[in-house]
Amino acid sequence: MLSEPKQKVHLKGVLGSSLSFTITRVFKTINQPFLLIFENKEEAAYYLNDLEELLDDNEVLFYPGSYRRPYQIEETDNANVLLRAEVLSRINSQKKPALIVTYPEALFEKVLSRKALEKSTFKVAVGETLNLDFFNEVLFDYQFKRVDFVIEPGEFSVRGGIVDVFSFSHDEPYRVEFFGDEIDSIRTFDVESQLSIKPIKKLQIIPNIEHKLLNETRQSFLDYIASNTIVFSKNIPVSEYEPKKIKQSVTGNGNSSKEQVAKMIQTILKLKTLPKEFDATDGIAVAICHYFQNNQEKSSNYTGWKDFLKNNPKRSS
């Protein structure tokens, strides 16, 4: 049933780990990508732990918010940015479908478009010719920090003809060894011991995709995922409104332009300035529409004027 386009299925009475078993069974059966949206980060982490026990490591991915604290855009968490980049890279690679675990706060952040991510990815392979000084410049352009020893994403070090770099595309750092201008070997290495682990043929270096200096085209994560992705939400009410309904709620005219909607939002919320992008004002318009609809439903629950006054005594003064 879920493999059919736009099918909606409601699960009720599924408690505890039984939900994880159910999701795992369906995921293995239909072989399509899954996006699981839980109520908050803690609940997402709980089910992530369950699913990691039931599926292979490369089948389950965690998509967290990039900020250390909610909406503090000056402070991103490099470990979370790494996890987000891994998810985007996995989707771009079109490899075996994965099960992505996330929560609303993480989905609010827009991501680089597929084209922009590809443009920002620097690829290196064994046997290629690459000038070491040029490689350093690329890493600096990507906002990587040069250090003595690499220990976290976004860092790199240079020792003679050896460059250690921790890309945001992989959970282990790479050691690139040069012979002149030729890449002689690429290996992963352990952060704590600094010892090499295993050789690889090629690598992809991705910068901090959440960096505010990356002024590339961004889009909603929901637009980024594959069109055949099964989206699951737990205890998150979902409301759908037609564009005309949203415009009608905000401006009183279902045929209003985006400019008119934005201007009315500024009036309703008494904003001094408006967001530059219409995507932002569109999102605010949806929220206003939802608010109006909910309050309209509540007001319609009164049996009459006396009932309204009884429940709202201050409104009669």
C-alpha positions as CSV (number, residue, x, y, z in Angstrom):
1,M,0.0,0.0,0.0
2,L,2.8,2.5,1.0
3,S,4.6,1.9,-2.3
4,E,1.6,3.6,-4.1
5,P,2.0,7.4,-4.7
6,K,0.5,9.8,-2.1
7,Q,-1.0,7.0,0.0
8,K,-1.6,7.9,3.7
9,V,-1.6,5.2,6.4
10,H,-2.5,5.8,10.1
11,L,-0.9,3.6,12.7
12,K,-2.7,3.5,16.1
13,G,-1.8,1.7,19.3
14,V,1.8,1.0,18.4
15,L,3.8,1.5,21.6
16,G,7.5,1.4,22.5
17,S,9.8,-0.6,20.4
18,S,7.0,-2.2,18.5
19,L,7.0,0.9,16.3
20,S,10.7,0.4,15.5
21,F,10.0,-3.3,14.6
22,T,7.1,-2.2,12.4
23,I,9.1,0.5,10.5
24,T,12.0,-1.9,10.1
25,R,9.8,-4.6,8.6
26,V,8.1,-2.2,6.1
27,F,11.5,-0.6,5.2
28,K,13.0,-3.9,4.3
29,T,9.9,-5.0,2.4
30,I,9.4,-2.1,0.0
31,N,13.0,-0.9,-0.5
32,Q,12.3,2.8,-0.7
33,P,13.9,5.7,1.3
34,F,12.2,6.6,4.6
35,L,12.0,9.9,6.4
36,L,11.0,9.5,10.0
37,I,9.9,12.8,11.8
38,F,9.7,12.5,15.6
39,E,8.3,15.1,18.0
40,N,11.7,16.3,19.3
41,K,15.4,15.5,19.3
42,E,15.2,13.3,22.4
43,E,12.4,11.1,20.9
44,A,14.3,10.9,17.6
45,A,17.5,9.8,19.4
46,Y,15.5,7.1,21.3
47,Y,14.1,5.6,18.1
48,L,17.4,6.0,16.3
49,N,19.0,3.8,18.9
50,D,16.3,1.2,18.4
51,L,16.6,1.2,14.6
52,E,20.4,1.0,14.6
53,E,20.1,-2.3,16.5
54,L,17.6,-3.6,13.9
55,L,19.3,-2.4,10.7
56,D,22.8,-2.1,9.3
57,D,24.8,1.0,10.2
58,N,24.7,2.2,6.6
59,E,20.9,1.9,6.4
60,V,20.1,4.3,9.3
61,L,21.1,8.0,9.2
62,F,20.5,10.8,11.7
63,Y,19.6,14.3,10.5
64,P,19.9,16.7,13.4
65,G,19.7,20.5,13.6
66,S,23.1,22.2,13.0
67,Y,22.9,24.7,15.9
68,R,24.3,24.1,19.4
69,R,21.2,25.8,20.8
70,P,17.9,26.2,18.9
71,Y,18.0,29.0,16.4
72,Q,21.4,30.4,17.6
73,I,22.7,30.7,14.1
74,E,26.1,32.0,15.1
75,E,26.9,28.7,16.9
76,T,26.8,25.6,14.7
77,D,27.8,22.2,16.0
78,N,30.4,20.7,13.7
79,A,29.4,17.1,14.7
80,N,25.8,17.8,13.7
81,V,26.9,19.6,10.5
82,L,28.9,16.5,9.6
83,L,25.8,14.3,10.1
84,R,23.7,16.6,8.0
85,A,26.3,16.6,5.2
86,E,26.5,12.8,5.3
87,V,22.7,12.6,4.7
88,L,22.8,15.1,1.8
89,S,25.7,13.3,0.2
90,R,24.0,10.0,0.6
91,I,20.8,11.3,-1.1
92,N,22.9,12.8,-3.9
93,S,24.8,9.5,-4.5
94,Q,21.5,7.7,-5.2
95,K,22.9,4.6,-3.5
96,K,20.8,2.0,-1.6
97,P,17.8,3.6,0.1
98,A,18.3,4.8,3.6
99,L,16.1,5.4,6.6
100,I,16.6,9.0,7.8
101,V,15.6,9.9,11.4
102,T,14.9,13.6,12.2
103,Y,12.7,16.1,14.0
104,P,10.9,19.4,13.1
105,E,13.6,21.7,14.4
106,A,16.2,20.1,12.0
107,L,13.8,20.4,9.0
108,F,13.3,24.1,9.5
109,E,16.8,24.8,8.3
110,K,17.1,25.1,4.6
111,V,19.9,23.1,2.8
112,L,22.1,23.7,-0.3
113,S,20.4,22.6,-3.5
114,R,21.8,19.5,-5.2
115,K,23.5,21.6,-7.8
116,A,25.1,23.9,-5.2
117,L,26.3,20.9,-3.1
118,E,27.9,19.3,-6.2
119,K,29.5,22.6,-7.0
120,S,30.9,22.9,-3.5
121,T,32.3,19.3,-3.5
122,F,36.1,19.0,-4.2
123,K,37.0,15.5,-5.4
124,V,40.4,13.9,-5.0
125,A,41.7,10.5,-6.3
126,V,44.9,8.5,-6.1
127,G,47.1,9.0,-9.1
128,E,45.7,12.4,-9.9
129,T,48.0,15.5,-10.3
130,L,47.3,18.2,-7.7
131,N,49.4,21.0,-6.7
132,L,49.9,21.0,-2.9
133,D,49.7,24.8,-2.6
134,F,46.4,24.9,-4.7
135,F,45.0,22.2,-2.4
136,N,45.8,24.4,0.6
137,E,44.0,27.3,-1.0
138,V,40.9,25.2,-1.7
139,L,40.7,24.2,2.0
140,F,41.1,27.8,3.1
141,D,38.4,28.8,0.6
142,Y,36.2,26.1,2.2
143,Q,36.7,27.8,5.6
144,F,38.7,24.9,6.9
145,K,41.0,25.8,9.9
146,R,44.7,24.8,9.7
147,V,45.8,23.1,12.9
148,D,48.7,21.0,14.2
149,F,46.6,17.9,14.7
150,V,43.2,17.2,13.1
151,I,40.6,16.2,15.6
152,E,37.2,17.5,14.3
153,P,35.4,18.3,11.0
154,G,36.5,21.5,9.3
155,E,40.2,21.1,10.2
156,F,43.3,20.3,8.2
157,S,47.1,20.1,8.8
158,V,50.1,20.0,6.5
159,R,53.4,18.1,7.3
160,G,55.7,18.1,4.4
161,G,54.0,16.2,1.6
162,I,51.2,14.9,3.8
163,V,47.8,16.7,4.3
164,D,45.4,15.5,6.9
165,V,41.8,16.8,6.4
166,F,38.5,16.2,8.1
167,S,35.8,16.7,5.5
168,F,32.2,17.2,6.4
169,S,31.3,14.3,4.2
170,H,32.7,11.5,6.3
171,D,32.9,10.5,9.9
172,E,36.6,9.8,9.7
173,P,39.4,12.2,8.6
174,Y,41.6,11.5,5.6
175,R,45.4,11.5,5.1
176,V,46.5,12.5,1.6
177,E,50.1,11.8,0.8
178,F,51.8,13.5,-2.1
179,F,54.8,12.5,-4.3
180,G,55.6,15.8,-5.9
181,D,52.4,17.0,-7.5
182,E,50.9,13.5,-7.7
183,I,48.6,12.0,-5.1
184,D,50.4,8.8,-4.0
185,S,47.9,7.5,-1.4
186,I,44.7,8.3,0.5
187,R,44.0,6.7,3.9
188,T,41.5,7.2,6.7
189,F,43.0,7.6,10.1
190,D,42.1,7.5,13.8
191,V,41.7,10.9,15.5
192,E,42.9,9.7,18.9
193,S,46.0,7.7,17.9
194,Q,46.6,9.6,14.6
195,L,47.4,6.2,13.0
196,S,46.2,5.3,9.5
197,I,43.3,2.8,9.3
198,K,42.7,1.8,5.7
199,P,43.6,2.9,2.2
200,I,40.9,4.3,-0.2
201,K,41.0,5.3,-3.9
202,K,39.2,8.6,-3.7
203,L,37.5,11.1,-1.4
204,Q,35.1,14.0,-1.5
205,I,35.8,17.1,0.5
206,I,32.6,19.1,1.5
207,P,32.8,22.4,3.4
208,N,30.5,23.3,6.3
209,I,27.2,23.3,4.4
210,E,25.6,25.5,7.0
211,H,28.2,28.2,6.9
212,K,26.7,31.7,6.6
213,L,29.3,32.7,4.0
214,L,28.0,30.0,1.6
215,N,25.6,32.2,-0.3
216,E,24.4,29.5,-2.6
217,T,20.8,28.5,-3.6
218,R,19.0,26.8,-0.7
219,Q,15.9,24.8,-0.5
220,S,13.7,22.9,1.9
221,F,15.0,19.5,2.9
222,L,11.6,18.1,2.0
223,D,12.2,19.3,-1.6
224,Y,15.7,17.7,-1.5
225,I,14.7,14.2,-0.7
226,A,13.7,11.7,-3.5
227,S,10.1,11.9,-4.7
228,N,9.4,8.3,-3.7
229,T,10.4,8.8,-0.1
230,I,8.0,7.4,2.5
231,V,7.4,10.2,5.1
232,F,6.4,9.1,8.6
233,S,5.5,11.5,11.5
234,K,4.8,10.5,15.1
235,N,2.4,12.5,17.1
236,I,2.8,15.5,14.9
237,P,-0.5,16.9,13.6
238,V,-0.5,17.7,9.9
239,S,-2.7,20.3,8.3
240,E,-2.9,21.1,4.6
241,Y,-4.2,24.3,3.0
242,E,-4.6,25.2,-0.6
243,P,-2.7,28.4,-1.7
244,K,-6.0,30.2,-2.3
245,K,-7.1,29.4,1.2
246,I,-3.9,30.8,2.7
247,K,-4.2,34.0,0.7
248,Q,-7.9,34.3,1.6
249,S,-7.1,34.0,5.3
250,V,-4.3,36.6,5.2
251,T,-5.6,39.2,2.8
252,G,-9.2,38.4,2.3
253,N,-8.6,37.7,-1.4
254,G,-7.7,34.2,-2.7
255,N,-6.1,35.7,-5.8
256,S,-3.6,38.1,-4.0
257,S,-0.1,38.3,-5.2
258,K,3.0,37.4,-3.1
259,E,3.7,41.1,-2.7
260,Q,0.2,41.8,-1.3
261,V,0.5,38.8,1.1
262,A,3.8,40.1,2.3
263,K,2.5,43.6,2.9
264,M,-0.5,42.3,4.8
265,I,1.8,40.1,7.0
266,Q,3.8,43.3,7.8
267,T,0.5,45.0,8.8
268,I,-0.8,42.1,10.9
269,L,2.4,41.5,12.8
270,K,3.4,45.1,12.9
271,L,6.9,44.4,11.4
272,K,9.3,47.2,10.7
273,T,10.9,45.2,7.9
274,L,10.0,42.1,6.0
275,P,12.2,39.1,5.1
276,K,13.9,39.5,1.7
277,E,12.7,36.1,0.4
278,F,9.1,35.4,-0.5
279,D,9.7,31.8,0.8
280,A,9.9,33.3,4.3
281,T,6.7,35.4,4.0
282,D,4.9,32.4,2.4
283,G,5.8,30.3,5.5
284,I,4.5,33.0,7.8
285,A,1.3,33.2,5.8
286,V,0.8,29.5,6.3
287,A,1.2,29.9,10.0
288,I,-1.2,32.8,10.2
289,C,-3.8,30.8,8.1
290,H,-3.4,27.8,10.5
291,Y,-3.8,30.1,13.5
292,F,-7.0,31.6,12.1
293,Q,-8.4,28.2,11.2
294,N,-7.8,26.8,14.7
295,N,-9.4,29.8,16.4
296,Q,-12.3,29.7,14.0
297,E,-12.9,26.1,15.0
298,K,-12.7,26.9,18.7
299,S,-15.2,29.8,18.4
300,S,-17.6,27.7,16.5
301,N,-17.9,25.3,19.5
302,Y,-20.1,27.7,21.4
303,T,-23.8,26.9,21.5
304,G,-24.9,30.6,21.5
305,W,-24.1,34.1,22.6
306,K,-24.7,33.3,26.3
307,D,-22.4,30.4,26.1
308,F,-19.7,32.6,24.5
309,L,-20.0,35.3,27.3
310,K,-19.9,32.6,30.0
311,N,-16.6,31.3,28.7
312,N,-15.2,34.8,27.8
313,P,-16.4,37.2,30.6
314,K,-13.8,39.8,29.7
315,R,-15.0,40.1,26.1
316,S,-18.3,41.6,27.2
317,S,-16.9,44.7,29.0
